[in-house]
């Protein structure tokens, strides 16, 4: 697991952040799911236990699901998978998520078989399924969070993965759509009611490519003055930013950190600009000297233009400008 993956999983594993993510997805940001009601599930042991030649497949599923975060309450089972950057986008994600949702439902059926003897009736159809007609499943909701800085370009539904499909066939082919949060395109007004660092983290990533918006957010949102250290570490890694974080402090003033980073970048730009200016001045001096020498030996401006184009990699218009300015 990469450092970015580790930091994003650590961040999303906080119950209050986890709850906020699903409140954003399901309830438009209203605080319906409460962190205190969530119970964490061990994703390393939720794969269905098959036997025989399926053993390798189950081991693979278990390995992959270690990267997921899974919690439950009395209403549903919730899973989060964080996609750290563009290179990690899974272009068959609808199929993958559908598989893992099905595994969760199968686990619920098997748990019913183990814990509810009434679900197994040798004299009825319940014997085959080990699931009684009075038994019920709990909804499984899987959420993908894309932490990259580019637009999501993968399919978000099973239908999008099909080629041209006959409408009559399409009616009978079940669709499956993924639930996706992408900070770059998320609705900021739905973040207003959120209460954890998830609100600031998504707001920050939403504005990371817009310096003017970022400056305004830093001025207006006081929560950025005291952001939890692990949240700051995660944002620093995900956004590829360069600012120091004091590991002895519990909170980080992101406003000061970002401003210092911008000031440092601006100073660096000034230094680079001055150096480029000096280099450009030296180049212009060499061109002017070459024109003077070539004219002194009687060459026409047409010939001189061709020579300085070749020697200094100039266009015809640039060469003509130099010749007109230097008389």
KOLDO-126230 format. One record per residue (C-alpha): residue in three letters; x, y, z. Coordinates in nm, 4 decimals. Each point is the difference from the previous one (the first is absolute). Last residue first. Layout:
# KOLDO-126230
+------+----------+----------+----------+
: rest :        X :        Y :        Z :
+------+----------+----------+----------+
:  ala :        X :        Y :        Z :
...
+------+----------+----------+----------+
# end
This chain:
# KOLDO-126230
+------+----------+----------+----------+
: rest :        X :        Y :        Z :
+------+----------+----------+----------+
:  unk :   2.0299 :   5.0044 :  -3.7424 :
:  unk :  -0.1088 :  -0.2664 :   0.2466 :
:  unk :  -0.3759 :   0.0055 :   0.0541 :
:  unk :  -0.0895 :  -0.0976 :  -0.3579 :
:  unk :   0.2544 :  -0.2856 :  -0.0118 :
:  unk :  -0.1215 :  -0.1358 :   0.3374 :
:  unk :  -0.3626 :   0.0130 :  -0.1154 :
:  unk :   0.0830 :  -0.1745 :  -0.3294 :
:  unk :   0.1708 :  -0.2830 :   0.1883 :
:  unk :  -0.3059 :  -0.0443 :   0.2228 :
:  unk :  -0.2321 :  -0.0056 :  -0.3030 :
:  unk :   0.2124 :  -0.2608 :  -0.1803 :
:  unk :   0.0000 :  -0.2196 :   0.3113 :
:  unk :   0.3097 :  -0.0196 :   0.2144 :
:  unk :   0.2112 :  -0.3058 :   0.0883 :
:  unk :   0.3075 :   0.2105 :   0.0892 :
:  unk :   0.2453 :  -0.1159 :  -0.2669 :
:  unk :  -0.2482 :  -0.0927 :  -0.2736 :
:  unk :  -0.2249 :   0.3025 :   0.0338 :
:  unk :   0.3106 :   0.2142 :   0.0477 :
:  unk :   0.1365 :  -0.1199 :  -0.3377 :
:  unk :  -0.3222 :   0.0410 :  -0.1970 :
:  unk :  -0.0496 :   0.3543 :   0.1288 :
:  unk :   0.3612 :   0.0876 :  -0.0837 :
:  unk :  -0.0585 :  -0.1131 :  -0.3582 :
:  unk :  -0.3083 :   0.2200 :  -0.0368 :
:  unk :   0.1672 :   0.2838 :   0.1887 :
:  unk :   0.2723 :   0.0063 :  -0.2628 :
:  unk :   0.3584 :  -0.0968 :   0.0885 :
:  unk :   0.2677 :   0.2731 :  -0.0207 :
:  unk :   0.2586 :  -0.1153 :   0.2515 :
:  unk :  -0.1140 :   0.2539 :   0.2544 :
:  unk :  -0.3600 :  -0.1218 :  -0.0394 :
:  unk :   0.0992 :  -0.3483 :   0.1141 :
:  unk :   0.1850 :   0.1388 :   0.3042 :
:  unk :  -0.2874 :   0.2258 :   0.1080 :
:  unk :  -0.2583 :  -0.2767 :  -0.0459 :
:  unk :   0.2099 :  -0.2430 :   0.2069 :
:  unk :   0.0396 :   0.2539 :   0.2803 :
:  unk :  -0.3780 :   0.0616 :   0.0141 :
:  unk :  -0.0640 :  -0.3734 :   0.0164 :
:  unk :   0.2602 :  -0.0469 :   0.2760 :
:  unk :  -0.1463 :   0.2865 :   0.2013 :
:  unk :  -0.3509 :  -0.1431 :  -0.0361 :
:  unk :   0.1229 :  -0.3318 :   0.1396 :
:  unk :   0.1638 :   0.1722 :   0.2957 :
:  unk :  -0.3201 :   0.1885 :   0.0756 :
:  unk :  -0.2032 :  -0.3216 :  -0.0191 :
:  unk :   0.2365 :  -0.1656 :   0.2483 :
:  unk :  -0.0306 :   0.2984 :   0.2328 :
:  unk :  -0.3787 :  -0.0100 :  -0.0294 :
:  unk :  -0.0063 :  -0.3745 :   0.0605 :
:  unk :   0.2016 :   0.0521 :   0.3172 :
:  unk :  -0.2315 :   0.2804 :   0.1090 :
:  unk :  -0.3056 :  -0.2127 :  -0.0709 :
:  unk :   0.1450 :  -0.2960 :   0.1892 :
:  unk :   0.0622 :   0.2218 :   0.3036 :
:  unk :  -0.3490 :   0.1520 :  -0.0259 :
:  unk :  -0.1567 :  -0.3438 :  -0.0353 :
:  unk :   0.1846 :  -0.1259 :   0.3068 :
:  unk :  -0.1317 :   0.2964 :   0.1957 :
:  unk :  -0.3522 :  -0.0768 :  -0.1222 :
:  unk :   0.0322 :  -0.3675 :   0.0913 :
:  unk :   0.1238 :   0.0901 :   0.3480 :
:  unk :  -0.2867 :   0.2448 :   0.0430 :
:  unk :  -0.2480 :  -0.2655 :  -0.1170 :
:  unk :   0.1444 :  -0.2569 :   0.2430 :
:  unk :  -0.0094 :   0.2517 :   0.2841 :
:  unk :  -0.3635 :   0.0785 :  -0.0848 :
:  unk :  -0.0871 :  -0.3709 :  -0.0105 :
:  unk :   0.1609 :  -0.0685 :   0.3382 :
:  unk :  -0.1473 :   0.3123 :   0.1618 :
:  unk :  -0.3519 :  -0.0887 :  -0.1131 :
:  unk :   0.0543 :  -0.3672 :   0.0795 :
:  unk :   0.0611 :   0.0754 :   0.3674 :
:  unk :   0.0856 :  -0.3532 :   0.1093 :
:  unk :  -0.1276 :  -0.1846 :   0.3063 :
:  unk :   0.1401 :  -0.2543 :   0.2458 :
:  unk :   0.3479 :   0.1535 :   0.0001 :
:  unk :   0.3134 :  -0.2079 :   0.0581 :
:  unk :  -0.0036 :  -0.1238 :  -0.3604 :
:  unk :   0.0611 :   0.3553 :  -0.1216 :
:  unk :  -0.1174 :   0.0055 :  -0.3614 :
:  unk :   0.2140 :   0.1664 :  -0.2681 :
:  unk :  -0.1418 :   0.1042 :  -0.3390 :
:  unk :   0.0305 :  -0.1521 :  -0.3456 :
:  unk :  -0.3251 :  -0.1023 :  -0.1652 :
:  unk :  -0.0637 :  -0.3117 :  -0.2086 :
:  unk :  -0.3787 :   0.0270 :   0.0387 :
:  unk :  -0.0349 :  -0.3529 :   0.1422 :
:  unk :   0.3108 :   0.0187 :   0.2188 :
:  unk :  -0.0639 :   0.3443 :   0.1502 :
:  unk :  -0.3690 :  -0.0774 :   0.0393 :
:  unk :   0.0757 :  -0.3205 :   0.1924 :
:  unk :   0.2598 :   0.1662 :   0.2241 :
:  unk :  -0.2448 :   0.2834 :   0.0751 :
:  unk :  -0.2690 :  -0.2512 :   0.0929 :
:  unk :   0.2470 :  -0.1857 :   0.2240 :
:  unk :   0.0865 :   0.3284 :   0.1757 :
:  unk :  -0.3553 :   0.1016 :   0.0799 :
:  unk :  -0.0876 :   0.3392 :  -0.1482 :
:  unk :   0.0135 :   0.3049 :   0.2255 :
:  unk :   0.0116 :   0.3112 :  -0.2205 :
:  unk :  -0.1887 :  -0.1821 :  -0.2768 :
:  unk :  -0.3071 :  -0.0089 :   0.2231 :
:  unk :  -0.0176 :   0.3807 :  -0.0241 :
:  unk :  -0.1515 :  -0.0219 :  -0.3480 :
:  unk :  -0.0150 :   0.3461 :  -0.1622 :
:  unk :   0.3616 :   0.0959 :  -0.0671 :
:  unk :   0.1179 :  -0.3479 :  -0.1006 :
:  unk :  -0.3041 :  -0.0415 :  -0.2214 :
:  unk :   0.0725 :   0.3288 :  -0.1749 :
:  unk :   0.3636 :  -0.0919 :  -0.0626 :
:  unk :  -0.1010 :  -0.3405 :  -0.1395 :
:  unk :  -0.2552 :   0.1604 :  -0.2331 :
:  unk :   0.2669 :   0.2336 :  -0.1408 :
:  unk :   0.2584 :  -0.2785 :  -0.0337 :
:  unk :  -0.2377 :  -0.2350 :  -0.1856 :
:  unk :   0.1542 :  -0.3447 :  -0.0554 :
:  unk :  -0.0330 :  -0.1053 :   0.3667 :
:  unk :  -0.3527 :   0.1358 :   0.0307 :
:  unk :  -0.1968 :  -0.3266 :   0.0160 :
:  unk :   0.2892 :  -0.1603 :   0.1874 :
:  unk :  -0.0322 :   0.2591 :   0.2769 :
:  unk :  -0.3793 :  -0.0253 :   0.0206 :
:  unk :   0.0288 :  -0.3806 :   0.0119 :
:  unk :   0.2523 :   0.0164 :   0.2857 :
:  unk :  -0.1884 :   0.2751 :   0.1840 :
:  unk :  -0.3299 :  -0.1927 :   0.0045 :
:  unk :   0.1658 :  -0.3356 :   0.0684 :
:  unk :   0.1602 :   0.1676 :   0.3015 :
:  unk :  -0.3255 :  -0.0723 :   0.1828 :
:  unk :  -0.3319 :   0.1822 :   0.0431 :
:  unk :  -0.1831 :  -0.0119 :  -0.3315 :
:  unk :  -0.2945 :   0.2371 :  -0.0347 :
:  unk :   0.1598 :   0.2304 :  -0.2589 :
:  unk :   0.1457 :  -0.2764 :  -0.2181 :
:  unk :  -0.3127 :  -0.0297 :  -0.2177 :
:  unk :   0.0553 :   0.3574 :  -0.1206 :
:  unk :   0.3405 :  -0.1066 :  -0.1305 :
:  unk :  -0.1459 :  -0.2323 :  -0.2642 :
:  unk :   0.2796 :  -0.2355 :  -0.1073 :
:  unk :   0.1871 :   0.0391 :  -0.3291 :
:  unk :   0.3654 :   0.0282 :   0.1040 :
:  unk :  -0.0629 :  -0.1900 :   0.3237 :
:  unk :  -0.1080 :  -0.3175 :  -0.1871 :
:  unk :  -0.2450 :  -0.2087 :   0.1998 :
:  unk :  -0.1270 :  -0.3059 :  -0.1847 :
:  unk :  -0.2830 :  -0.2441 :   0.0597 :
:  unk :   0.0283 :  -0.2675 :  -0.2668 :
:  unk :  -0.2816 :  -0.1003 :  -0.2319 :
:  unk :  -0.1261 :  -0.3507 :  -0.0712 :
:  unk :  -0.2303 :  -0.0832 :  -0.2910 :
:  unk :  -0.1932 :  -0.3223 :  -0.0493 :
:  unk :  -0.0297 :  -0.1239 :  -0.3569 :
:  unk :  -0.3685 :  -0.0672 :  -0.0759 :
:  unk :  -0.0966 :   0.3385 :  -0.1413 :
:  unk :   0.3370 :   0.0223 :  -0.1770 :
:  unk :  -0.0898 :  -0.3018 :  -0.2119 :
:  unk :  -0.3018 :   0.1779 :  -0.1484 :
:  unk :   0.2062 :   0.3167 :  -0.0476 :
:  unk :   0.2699 :  -0.1849 :  -0.1984 :
:  unk :   0.3385 :   0.0764 :   0.1502 :
:  unk :   0.2719 :   0.2143 :  -0.1487 :
:  unk :   0.3025 :  -0.0931 :   0.2111 :
:  unk :  -0.0512 :  -0.0507 :   0.3702 :
:  unk :   0.2247 :   0.1590 :   0.2631 :
:  unk :  -0.2246 :   0.3055 :   0.0365 :
:  unk :  -0.2890 :  -0.2329 :   0.0874 :
:  unk :   0.2002 :  -0.1341 :   0.2945 :
:  unk :   0.0118 :   0.3446 :   0.1527 :
:  unk :   0.2520 :   0.2676 :   0.0953 :
:  unk :   0.2347 :  -0.0665 :  -0.2913 :
:  unk :   0.3468 :   0.1578 :   0.0326 :
:  unk :   0.0984 :   0.3587 :  -0.0804 :
:  unk :   0.0139 :   0.1673 :   0.3425 :
:  unk :   0.1347 :   0.3523 :  -0.0445 :
:  unk :   0.3550 :   0.0678 :   0.1077 :
:  unk :   0.1443 :   0.0854 :   0.3428 :
:  unk :  -0.0435 :  -0.3477 :   0.1483 :
:  unk :  -0.1639 :  -0.0792 :   0.3357 :
:  unk :  -0.2823 :  -0.2129 :  -0.1427 :
:  unk :  -0.2323 :  -0.1266 :   0.2714 :
:  unk :  -0.1893 :  -0.3190 :  -0.0838 :
:  unk :  -0.3050 :  -0.0825 :   0.2105 :
:  unk :  -0.1609 :  -0.3398 :   0.0497 :
:  unk :  -0.3439 :  -0.0307 :   0.1579 :
:  unk :  -0.1175 :  -0.3408 :   0.1223 :
:  unk :  -0.3638 :  -0.0237 :   0.1096 :
:  unk :  -0.0775 :  -0.2405 :   0.2892 :
:  unk :  -0.1578 :  -0.3316 :  -0.0953 :
:  unk :  -0.3244 :  -0.1470 :   0.1326 :
:  unk :  -0.1112 :  -0.3344 :   0.1372 :
:  unk :  -0.3706 :  -0.0938 :   0.0112 :
:  unk :   0.0240 :  -0.2026 :  -0.3220 :
:  unk :   0.2826 :  -0.1959 :   0.1568 :
:  unk :   0.3526 :  -0.0132 :  -0.1355 :
:  unk :   0.1963 :  -0.3232 :  -0.0068 :
:  unk :  -0.0442 :   0.0261 :  -0.3787 :
:  unk :  -0.0612 :  -0.3665 :  -0.0719 :
:  unk :  -0.1674 :  -0.0827 :   0.3313 :
:  unk :  -0.2353 :   0.2972 :  -0.0302 :
:  unk :  -0.1786 :  -0.1810 :  -0.2813 :
:  unk :  -0.1856 :  -0.1951 :   0.2668 :
:  unk :   0.0101 :  -0.3224 :   0.2033 :
:  unk :   0.3591 :   0.0223 :   0.1197 :
:  unk :  -0.0634 :   0.3458 :   0.1464 :
:  unk :   0.3083 :   0.2143 :   0.0511 :
:  unk :  -0.0735 :   0.3637 :   0.0796 :
:  unk :  -0.1454 :  -0.0970 :   0.3361 :
:  unk :   0.3498 :  -0.0843 :   0.1181 :
:  unk :   0.0960 :   0.3661 :  -0.0050 :
:  unk :   0.3652 :   0.0615 :   0.0876 :
:  unk :   0.1989 :  -0.2036 :  -0.2501 :
:  unk :  -0.2401 :   0.0172 :  -0.2950 :
:  unk :  -0.0694 :   0.3679 :   0.0634 :
:  unk :   0.3746 :   0.0631 :  -0.0029 :
:  unk :   0.0144 :  -0.1795 :  -0.3344 :
:  unk :  -0.2711 :   0.2219 :  -0.1481 :
:  unk :   0.1739 :   0.3132 :   0.1301 :
:  unk :   0.3266 :  -0.1185 :  -0.1486 :
:  unk :  -0.1710 :  -0.0479 :  -0.3354 :
:  unk :  -0.1241 :   0.3596 :   0.0174 :
:  unk :   0.3529 :   0.1264 :   0.0669 :
:  unk :   0.1408 :  -0.2113 :  -0.2817 :
:  unk :  -0.2644 :   0.1444 :  -0.2338 :
:  unk :   0.1136 :   0.3516 :   0.0921 :
:  unk :   0.3565 :  -0.1068 :  -0.0749 :
:  unk :  -0.0946 :  -0.1287 :  -0.3452 :
:  unk :  -0.2063 :   0.3085 :  -0.0855 :
:  unk :   0.2923 :   0.2185 :   0.1029 :
:  unk :   0.2359 :  -0.1825 :  -0.2350 :
:  unk :  -0.2445 :   0.0021 :  -0.2910 :
:  unk :  -0.0735 :   0.3717 :   0.0401 :
:  unk :   0.3752 :   0.0652 :   0.0416 :
:  unk :   0.1016 :  -0.1436 :  -0.3360 :
:  unk :   0.2117 :   0.3038 :  -0.0861 :
:  unk :   0.1755 :  -0.0145 :   0.3384 :
:  unk :   0.1653 :   0.3367 :   0.0541 :
:  unk :   0.3412 :  -0.0441 :   0.1608 :
:  unk :   0.1998 :   0.2030 :  -0.2520 :
:  unk :  -0.2278 :   0.3012 :   0.0520 :
:  unk :   0.0663 :   0.0248 :   0.3715 :
:  unk :  -0.0881 :  -0.1189 :   0.3493 :
:  unk :  -0.3175 :  -0.2001 :  -0.0532 :
:  unk :  -0.1504 :  -0.0479 :   0.3450 :
:  unk :  -0.2353 :  -0.2938 :   0.0520 :
:  unk :  -0.2758 :   0.0434 :   0.2536 :
:  unk :  -0.2500 :  -0.2623 :   0.1172 :
:  unk :  -0.3237 :   0.0477 :   0.1952 :
:  unk :  -0.2288 :  -0.2688 :   0.1426 :
:  unk :  -0.3524 :   0.1224 :   0.0648 :
:  unk :  -0.2690 :   0.1187 :   0.2427 :
:  unk :   0.1011 :  -0.1266 :   0.3452 :
:  unk :   0.3590 :   0.1149 :  -0.0475 :
:  unk :   0.2895 :  -0.1328 :  -0.2039 :
:  unk :   0.3595 :   0.0770 :  -0.0878 :
:  unk :   0.2398 :  -0.1097 :  -0.2749 :
:  unk :   0.3204 :   0.1652 :  -0.1169 :
:  unk :   0.1601 :  -0.1497 :  -0.3100 :
:  unk :   0.3679 :  -0.0684 :  -0.0717 :
:  unk :  -0.0213 :  -0.3347 :   0.1807 :
:  unk :  -0.2673 :  -0.0783 :  -0.2580 :
:  unk :   0.2629 :  -0.0667 :  -0.2656 :
:  unk :   0.1753 :  -0.2669 :   0.2066 :
:  unk :  -0.3275 :  -0.1689 :   0.0954 :
:  unk :  -0.1099 :  -0.0102 :  -0.3631 :
:  unk :   0.3326 :  -0.1525 :  -0.1031 :
:  unk :  -0.0258 :  -0.2656 :   0.2718 :
:  unk :  -0.3539 :  -0.0775 :  -0.1173 :
:  unk :   0.1205 :  -0.0450 :  -0.3582 :
:  unk :   0.2792 :  -0.2356 :   0.1121 :
:  unk :  -0.2456 :  -0.2155 :   0.1969 :
:  unk :  -0.2481 :  -0.0366 :  -0.2863 :
:  unk :   0.1604 :  -0.3253 :  -0.1242 :
:  unk :  -0.1200 :  -0.1917 :   0.3042 :
:  unk :  -0.1911 :   0.1899 :   0.2640 :
:  unk :  -0.1883 :   0.3251 :   0.0386 :
:  unk :   0.0089 :   0.2281 :   0.2987 :
:  unk :  -0.1785 :   0.3228 :  -0.0857 :
:  unk :   0.2271 :   0.2987 :   0.0520 :
:  unk :  -0.0679 :   0.2013 :   0.3163 :
:  unk :   0.3169 :  -0.0900 :   0.1889 :
:  unk :   0.2563 :   0.2630 :  -0.0992 :
:  unk :  -0.2714 :   0.2691 :  -0.0108 :
:  unk :  -0.0378 :  -0.0138 :   0.3782 :
:  unk :  -0.3200 :   0.1900 :   0.0766 :
:  unk :  -0.0111 :   0.3293 :   0.1905 :
:  unk :  -0.3106 :   0.0907 :   0.1994 :
:  unk :  -0.1761 :   0.3292 :  -0.0643 :
:  unk :  -0.2616 :   0.1440 :   0.2369 :
:  unk :   0.2360 :   0.2509 :   0.1692 :
:  unk :   0.0982 :   0.1394 :  -0.3419 :
:  unk :  -0.3583 :   0.1027 :  -0.0647 :
:  unk :  -0.1750 :  -0.0471 :  -0.3345 :
:  unk :  -0.2708 :   0.2669 :  -0.0351 :
:  unk :   0.2206 :   0.3107 :   0.0033 :
:  unk :  -0.1510 :   0.1641 :  -0.3138 :
:  unk :   0.2606 :   0.0276 :  -0.2767 :
:  unk :  -0.2234 :  -0.0778 :  -0.2952 :
:  unk :  -0.1373 :  -0.3058 :   0.1856 :
:  unk :   0.1485 :  -0.2929 :  -0.1898 :
:  unk :   0.3372 :   0.1105 :  -0.1375 :
:  unk :   0.0794 :   0.2882 :   0.2369 :
:  unk :  -0.1218 :  -0.1989 :   0.2999 :
:  unk :   0.2104 :  -0.2866 :  -0.1306 :
:  unk :   0.3180 :   0.2080 :   0.0028 :
:  unk :  -0.0906 :   0.1622 :   0.3327 :
:  unk :  -0.0340 :  -0.3394 :   0.1696 :
:  unk :   0.3458 :  -0.1096 :  -0.1188 :
:  unk :   0.1500 :   0.3290 :   0.1200 :
:  unk :  -0.1596 :  -0.0386 :   0.3454 :
:  unk :   0.1019 :  -0.3673 :   0.0127 :
:  unk :   0.3682 :   0.0696 :  -0.0858 :
:  unk :   0.0848 :  -0.2641 :  -0.2590 :
:  unk :  -0.0158 :   0.2592 :  -0.2804 :
:  unk :   0.3170 :   0.1706 :   0.1260 :
:  unk :   0.1974 :  -0.3213 :   0.0543 :
:  unk :  -0.1082 :  -0.1223 :  -0.3438 :
:  unk :   0.1099 :   0.3295 :  -0.1579 :
:  unk :   0.3351 :  -0.0101 :   0.1811 :
:  unk :   0.0748 :  -0.3630 :  -0.0909 :
:  unk :  -0.1017 :   0.0504 :  -0.3627 :
:  unk :   0.2231 :   0.3067 :  -0.0281 :
:  unk :   0.2905 :  -0.1872 :   0.1584 :
:  unk :  -0.0427 :  -0.2864 :  -0.2452 :
:  unk :  -0.1416 :  -0.3380 :   0.1016 :
+------+----------+----------+----------+
# end
